């Protein structure tokens, strides 16, 4: 049986922490930032843990 390939889209979006949790970035912080309030942009920064159902799907896509 060949090795299972990682989905490259998931590889770019998710990061696995040392404890095995899967984190992601929030959306809406890539472009058209001039019209967004500074408070809103600050709220979108940082890493956020995936919900259990989404984490299960992400793990399967990452080959974990």
VEXLO-676409 format. One record per residue (C-alpha): residue number from 1; residue in three letters; x, y, z. Coordinates in nm, 3 decimals, always signed. Layout:
residues N
    nr   rest        xx        yy        zz
   NUM    ala         X         Y         Z
...
***
This chain:
residues 64
    nr   rest        xx        yy        zz
     1    unk    +0.000    +0.000    +0.000
     2    unk    +0.149    +0.339    -0.095
     3    unk    +0.192    +0.619    +0.155
     4    unk    -0.102    +0.851    +0.206
     5    unk    -0.036    +1.196    +0.058
     6    unk    -0.101    +1.508    +0.262
     7    unk    -0.354    +1.749    +0.111
     8    unk    -0.143    +2.052    +0.026
     9    unk    -0.427    +2.298    +0.092
    10    unk    -0.460    +2.167    +0.448
    11    unk    -0.083    +2.174    +0.493
    12    unk    -0.085    +2.548    +0.419
    13    unk    -0.381    +2.628    +0.645
    14    unk    -0.329    +2.424    +0.962
    15    unk    -0.046    +2.382    +1.212
    16    unk    -0.015    +2.101    +1.466
    17    unk    +0.103    +2.208    +1.812
    18    unk    +0.335    +2.006    +2.033
    19    unk    +0.039    +1.873    +2.229
    20    unk    -0.137    +1.755    +1.912
    21    unk    -0.394    +2.036    +1.884
    22    unk    -0.460    +2.186    +1.542
    23    unk    -0.453    +2.563    +1.503
    24    unk    -0.556    +2.796    +1.223
    25    unk    -0.558    +3.165    +1.132
    26    unk    -0.875    +3.370    +1.114
    27    unk    -0.998    +3.491    +0.776
    28    unk    -1.025    +3.852    +0.647
    29    unk    -0.672    +3.971    +0.723
    30    unk    -0.507    +3.940    +0.381
    31    unk    -0.623    +4.235    +0.170
    32    unk    -0.866    +4.531    +0.161
    33    unk    -0.740    +4.627    +0.508
    34    unk    -0.779    +5.004    +0.469
    35    unk    -1.153    +5.002    +0.538
    36    unk    -1.127    +4.767    +0.840
    37    unk    -1.095    +4.917    +1.187
    38    unk    -0.773    +4.864    +1.380
    39    unk    -0.969    +4.695    +1.659
    40    unk    -1.117    +4.448    +1.411
    41    unk    -0.774    +4.372    +1.261
    42    unk    -0.622    +4.312    +1.605
    43    unk    -0.907    +4.075    +1.691
    44    unk    -0.826    +3.869    +1.381
    45    unk    -0.459    +3.814    +1.472
    46    unk    -0.318    +3.509    +1.649
    47    unk    -0.373    +3.135    +1.626
    48    unk    -0.702    +2.970    +1.714
    49    unk    -0.775    +2.608    +1.796
    50    unk    -1.010    +2.418    +1.566
    51    unk    -1.344    +2.288    +1.690
    52    unk    -1.349    +1.910    +1.751
    53    unk    -1.543    +1.822    +1.434
    54    unk    -1.322    +2.040    +1.215
    55    unk    -1.008    +1.910    +1.387
    56    unk    -1.109    +1.553    +1.301
    57    unk    -1.143    +1.647    +0.933
    58    unk    -0.815    +1.842    +0.933
    59    unk    -0.626    +1.551    +1.091
    60    unk    -0.749    +1.319    +0.820
    61    unk    -0.644    +1.569    +0.551
    62    unk    -0.300    +1.605    +0.709
    63    unk    -0.255    +1.227    +0.726
    64    unk    -0.245    +1.213    +1.108
***
